[in-house]
């Protein structure tokens, strides 16, 4: 699911990430909130994943420009889904504690995975650090 970038963002590098929630209310909370400047969010979509274990997830697509850091996105995400009684959630098939630090780490991991996937698709291997 792709989000059309704003006309002002046409000259800025835009990344697209997807968050998959097991809780439909969390997906709705994220989609219904105002994202930080430089980001936009789609409406939640229901996705049936057939891989083991099969499950129904609720996906939200987020587009971010280069000015939006993982920390900003993680803190915004935490503000969207924090509610009394919510301590953990299944996001991206992982049980995540709902604290800022964990959500920032998750967002960094998702962005890094997406960057690596895009590099593979474009045929440009990422440079690896040399170990001496």
KAHU-V921212 format. One line per field, one symbol per residue. ss: DSSP state (2 for helix, 1 for strand, 0 for the rest). phi: phi as a letter, one per 30 degrees, with the letter a starting at -180 (. if undefined). burial: I if it has 16 or more other ideal C-beta (glycine too) atoms within 10 Angstrom, else O. Layout:
# KAHU-V921212
ss=???
phi=???
burial=???
This chain:
# KAHU-V921212
ss=000000222000011111111002222222200000001110001111100000111111111110000222222222222000000111100111100222222222222222222222200000000000
phi=.ccdddddcdccdccbbbcccdcdddddddddcdddejbbbdddbdbccdddddacbccbcbcbcddcddddddddddddcdaejdcbacbhibdcddbeeddddddeddddddddddddddicdddcddcc
burial=OOOOOOOOIOOOOIIOIIIIIIOOOIIIIIIOOOIOOIIIIIOIOOOOOOOOOOOOIIIIIIIIIOOIIIOIIIIIIIOIIOOOOOOOIOIIOOOOOIOOOIIIOIIOOIIOOOOOOOOOOOOOOOOOOOOO
